[in-house]
Amino acid sequence: MHKIEVCLSPELFNKYSSDNKIVVIVDILRATTIITTMFHYGLEKLISVKNLNDALEYKEKGFLVAAERNGKKVDFADFSNSPFDYSTENIRNKTLVYSTTNGTYSINIAKKSETVIIASFLNLTSVVSYLLNQKKDVLILCSGWKGDFCIEDSLFAGALSEKLILSKHYTTESDSALSSIDLWNVAKIDLLKYIKKIFQYKRLTNFELGDTINYCFQTDTTTVIPIFKDNYILDLKKITSL
Protein backbone atom coordinates (compact mmCIF):
# COMPACT_ATOMS: atom_id res chain seq x y z
CA MET A 1 0.00 0.00 0.00
CA HIS A 2 1.45 3.35 -1.05
CA LYS A 3 1.13 6.53 0.98
CA ILE A 4 -0.14 10.03 0.24
CA GLU A 5 1.07 13.20 1.92
CA VAL A 6 -0.09 16.77 1.33
CA CYS A 7 2.19 19.75 1.88
CA LEU A 8 -0.11 22.76 2.23
CA SER A 9 2.53 25.40 1.46
CA PRO A 10 5.96 25.49 -0.20
CA GLU A 11 7.25 27.02 3.03
CA LEU A 12 6.65 23.62 4.65
CA PHE A 13 8.30 21.56 1.90
CA ASN A 14 11.53 21.16 3.88
CA LYS A 15 9.54 19.31 6.55
CA TYR A 16 8.91 16.46 4.09
CA SER A 17 11.12 13.93 2.38
CA SER A 18 10.58 13.52 -1.35
CA ASP A 19 12.89 10.51 -1.62
CA ASN A 20 11.42 7.82 -3.86
CA LYS A 21 8.15 9.75 -4.11
CA ILE A 22 6.34 11.47 -6.93
CA VAL A 23 5.89 15.16 -6.15
CA VAL A 24 2.67 16.58 -7.60
CA ILE A 25 2.76 20.37 -7.99
CA VAL A 26 -0.59 22.13 -7.62
CA ASP A 27 -1.45 25.78 -8.25
CA ILE A 28 -5.06 25.76 -9.43
CA LEU A 29 -5.40 29.55 -9.74
CA ARG A 30 -3.50 29.54 -11.99
CA ALA A 31 0.01 28.29 -12.77
CA THR A 32 -0.45 24.52 -13.00
CA THR A 33 -3.73 24.99 -14.86
CA ILE A 34 -1.94 27.26 -17.34
CA ILE A 35 0.98 24.85 -17.74
CA THR A 36 -1.43 22.01 -18.47
CA THR A 37 -3.16 24.25 -21.01
CA MET A 38 0.14 25.13 -22.69
CA PHE A 39 1.02 21.50 -23.31
CA HIS A 40 -2.51 20.70 -24.41
CA TYR A 41 -1.96 23.24 -27.19
CA GLY A 42 1.35 21.75 -28.23
CA LEU A 43 4.08 23.56 -26.31
CA GLU A 44 7.43 21.81 -26.78
CA LYS A 45 9.32 22.90 -23.64
CA LEU A 46 8.74 25.13 -20.63
CA ILE A 47 11.51 26.75 -18.59
CA SER A 48 10.30 27.56 -15.08
CA VAL A 49 12.12 30.44 -13.36
CA LYS A 50 11.65 31.78 -9.84
CA ASN A 51 12.35 35.47 -10.33
CA LEU A 52 11.63 38.17 -12.89
CA ASN A 53 15.29 39.03 -13.44
CA ASP A 54 15.86 35.51 -14.79
CA ALA A 55 12.76 35.83 -16.97
CA LEU A 56 13.99 39.16 -18.34
CA GLU A 57 17.39 37.69 -19.16
CA TYR A 58 15.71 34.97 -21.19
CA LYS A 59 13.57 37.60 -22.91
CA GLU A 60 16.68 39.53 -23.90
CA LYS A 61 18.08 36.34 -25.42
CA GLY A 62 15.02 36.06 -27.66
CA PHE A 63 12.85 33.62 -25.70
CA LEU A 64 9.09 33.95 -25.45
CA VAL A 65 8.14 34.79 -21.86
CA ALA A 66 4.97 34.40 -19.81
CA ALA A 67 5.22 36.19 -16.47
CA GLU A 68 2.98 37.69 -13.80
CA ARG A 69 3.25 39.04 -10.30
CA ASN A 70 0.28 39.39 -7.97
CA GLY A 71 -1.97 38.24 -10.80
CA LYS A 72 -0.95 40.90 -13.32
CA LYS A 73 1.15 40.49 -16.48
CA VAL A 74 4.60 42.07 -16.20
CA ASP A 75 5.45 44.69 -18.80
CA PHE A 76 8.10 42.76 -20.73
CA ALA A 77 6.13 39.49 -21.01
CA ASP A 78 4.68 38.14 -24.23
CA PHE A 79 1.89 36.29 -22.45
CA SER A 80 -0.15 36.82 -19.30
CA ASN A 81 -1.33 34.18 -16.83
CA SER A 82 -4.68 33.73 -18.55
CA PRO A 83 -5.44 30.38 -20.20
CA PHE A 84 -7.06 32.32 -23.04
CA ASP A 85 -3.66 33.71 -24.10
CA TYR A 86 -2.59 30.30 -25.33
CA SER A 87 -3.57 28.57 -28.52
CA THR A 88 -1.99 26.15 -30.97
CA GLU A 89 -1.07 29.05 -33.24
CA ASN A 90 0.75 30.90 -30.43
CA ILE A 91 2.84 28.19 -28.83
CA ARG A 92 2.87 24.91 -30.77
CA ASN A 93 6.38 23.37 -30.90
CA LYS A 94 7.87 26.38 -29.10
CA THR A 95 9.89 26.87 -25.91
CA LEU A 96 8.44 29.28 -23.35
CA VAL A 97 9.88 30.79 -20.18
CA TYR A 98 7.41 31.04 -17.29
CA SER A 99 7.50 32.90 -13.97
CA THR A 100 4.60 33.36 -11.55
CA THR A 101 4.04 34.49 -7.98
CA ASN A 102 3.53 31.01 -6.51
CA GLY A 103 3.48 28.07 -8.92
CA THR A 104 6.92 28.38 -10.47
CA TYR A 105 8.38 28.93 -7.01
CA SER A 106 6.98 25.54 -5.96
CA ILE A 107 8.33 23.87 -9.07
CA ASN A 108 11.80 25.23 -8.44
CA ILE A 109 12.00 24.19 -4.80
CA ALA A 110 10.87 20.66 -5.69
CA LYS A 111 12.87 20.19 -8.90
CA LYS A 112 15.63 18.13 -7.28
CA SER A 113 13.08 15.46 -6.37
CA GLU A 114 13.21 12.21 -8.32
CA THR A 115 9.93 12.84 -10.18
CA VAL A 116 7.92 16.08 -10.38
CA ILE A 117 4.66 16.35 -12.31
CA ILE A 118 2.19 19.19 -12.85
CA ALA A 119 -1.47 18.66 -11.94
CA SER A 120 -4.74 20.53 -12.25
CA PHE A 121 -8.42 19.75 -12.47
CA LEU A 122 -7.98 19.79 -16.26
CA ASN A 123 -5.88 16.59 -16.17
CA LEU A 124 -7.05 15.06 -12.88
CA THR A 125 -8.02 11.58 -14.12
CA SER A 126 -4.87 11.28 -16.22
CA VAL A 127 -2.76 12.17 -13.19
CA VAL A 128 -4.58 9.53 -11.13
CA SER A 129 -3.92 6.89 -13.79
CA TYR A 130 -0.25 7.86 -14.03
CA LEU A 131 0.25 7.65 -10.27
CA LEU A 132 -1.47 4.28 -10.05
CA ASN A 133 0.80 2.94 -12.79
CA GLN A 134 3.95 4.28 -11.11
CA LYS A 135 3.18 2.56 -7.79
CA LYS A 136 5.10 5.02 -5.63
CA ASP A 137 4.33 7.18 -2.63
CA VAL A 138 2.91 10.60 -3.50
CA LEU A 139 3.63 14.03 -2.05
CA ILE A 140 1.18 16.70 -3.21
CA LEU A 141 2.73 20.17 -2.97
CA CYS A 142 0.19 22.98 -2.80
CA SER A 143 1.63 26.30 -4.01
CA GLY A 144 -0.65 28.39 -1.80
CA TRP A 145 -0.45 32.17 -1.83
CA LYS A 146 2.87 33.81 -0.96
CA GLY A 147 3.74 31.00 1.43
CA ASP A 148 0.30 30.81 3.03
CA PHE A 149 -2.46 28.20 2.76
CA CYS A 150 -5.07 28.59 0.03
CA ILE A 151 -8.37 26.76 -0.31
CA GLU A 152 -8.31 25.96 -4.03
CA ASP A 153 -5.06 23.98 -3.93
CA SER A 154 -6.25 22.05 -0.90
CA LEU A 155 -9.51 21.25 -2.72
CA PHE A 156 -7.55 19.69 -5.54
CA ALA A 157 -5.29 17.83 -3.10
CA GLY A 158 -8.43 16.41 -1.51
CA ALA A 159 -9.93 15.37 -4.85
CA LEU A 160 -6.72 13.66 -5.94
CA SER A 161 -6.14 11.98 -2.57
CA GLU A 162 -9.71 10.68 -2.45
CA LYS A 163 -9.47 9.12 -5.90
CA LEU A 164 -6.18 7.43 -5.05
CA ILE A 165 -7.53 6.06 -1.78
CA LEU A 166 -10.68 4.76 -3.48
CA SER A 167 -8.42 2.75 -5.81
CA LYS A 168 -7.45 0.66 -2.74
CA HIS A 169 -3.77 1.05 -3.65
CA TYR A 170 -3.17 4.15 -1.53
CA THR A 171 -3.67 5.18 2.04
CA THR A 172 -2.78 8.21 4.15
CA GLU A 173 -1.81 9.03 7.70
CA SER A 174 -1.35 12.69 6.84
CA ASP A 175 -3.66 15.10 8.68
CA SER A 176 -3.28 17.61 5.85
CA ALA A 177 -4.39 14.98 3.34
CA LEU A 178 -7.34 13.94 5.48
CA SER A 179 -8.44 17.55 6.03
CA SER A 180 -8.12 18.23 2.30
CA ILE A 181 -10.38 15.27 1.57
CA ASP A 182 -12.93 16.56 4.08
CA LEU A 183 -12.81 20.03 2.52
CA TRP A 184 -13.27 18.55 -0.96
CA ASN A 185 -16.30 16.55 0.15
CA VAL A 186 -17.94 19.69 1.49
CA ALA A 187 -17.13 21.75 -1.59
CA LYS A 188 -17.85 19.26 -4.37
CA ILE A 189 -21.59 19.30 -3.65
CA ASP A 190 -21.70 22.67 -5.41
CA LEU A 191 -18.12 23.51 -6.33
CA LEU A 192 -18.76 26.66 -8.35
CA LYS A 193 -20.81 28.09 -5.50
CA TYR A 194 -18.25 27.08 -2.87
CA ILE A 195 -15.27 28.69 -4.58
CA LYS A 196 -16.95 32.11 -4.52
CA LYS A 197 -15.86 32.43 -0.89
CA ILE A 198 -12.15 32.00 -1.53
CA PHE A 199 -9.71 34.92 -1.54
CA GLN A 200 -8.43 34.30 -5.05
CA TYR A 201 -11.94 34.28 -6.48
CA LYS A 202 -12.52 37.77 -5.13
CA ARG A 203 -9.08 39.00 -6.15
CA LEU A 204 -9.28 37.73 -9.72
CA THR A 205 -12.81 39.05 -10.08
CA ASN A 206 -11.61 42.48 -8.96
CA PHE A 207 -8.93 42.29 -11.68
CA GLU A 208 -11.68 41.48 -14.22
CA LEU A 209 -10.20 38.02 -14.61
CA GLY A 210 -13.25 36.17 -13.34
CA ASP A 211 -13.69 34.37 -16.67
CA THR A 212 -10.56 32.33 -15.94
CA ILE A 213 -11.92 30.93 -12.67
CA ASN A 214 -14.54 28.55 -14.06
CA TYR A 215 -11.98 27.42 -16.64
CA CYS A 216 -9.57 26.43 -13.86
CA PHE A 217 -12.20 24.20 -12.23
CA GLN A 218 -13.14 22.26 -15.36
CA THR A 219 -12.35 18.58 -14.96
CA ASP A 220 -10.69 16.22 -17.43
CA THR A 221 -10.52 18.42 -20.48
CA THR A 222 -7.09 17.05 -21.44
CA THR A 223 -4.89 13.99 -20.95
CA VAL A 224 -1.51 15.75 -21.00
CA ILE A 225 0.75 15.40 -17.98
CA PRO A 226 3.60 17.94 -17.80
CA ILE A 227 6.70 16.53 -16.11
CA PHE A 228 9.96 18.12 -14.98
CA LYS A 229 12.97 16.53 -16.67
CA ASP A 230 16.50 17.76 -17.36
CA ASN A 231 15.70 21.33 -16.23
CA TYR A 232 12.68 21.61 -18.52
CA ILE A 233 9.00 20.86 -18.17
CA LEU A 234 7.95 18.55 -20.99
CA ASP A 235 4.90 16.61 -22.12
CA LEU A 236 5.13 13.13 -20.59
CA LYS A 237 3.64 11.54 -23.73
CA LYS A 238 6.46 12.89 -25.88
CA ILE A 239 9.09 11.56 -23.47
CA THR A 240 7.60 8.06 -23.29
CA SER A 241 7.15 7.86 -27.05
CA LEU A 242 10.86 8.41 -27.72
Beta strands, then each sheet from edge to edge (+ up, - down):
strand 1: 2-7
strand 2: 21-26
strand 3: 45-48
strand 4: 64-69
strand 5: 72-73
strand 6: 95-99
strand 7: 115-119
strand 8: 137-142
strand 9: 170-171
strand 10: 226-229
strand 11: 232-235
sheet 1: 9+ 1+ 8+ 2+ 7+ 10- 11+
sheet 2: 3+ 6+ 4+ 5-
end
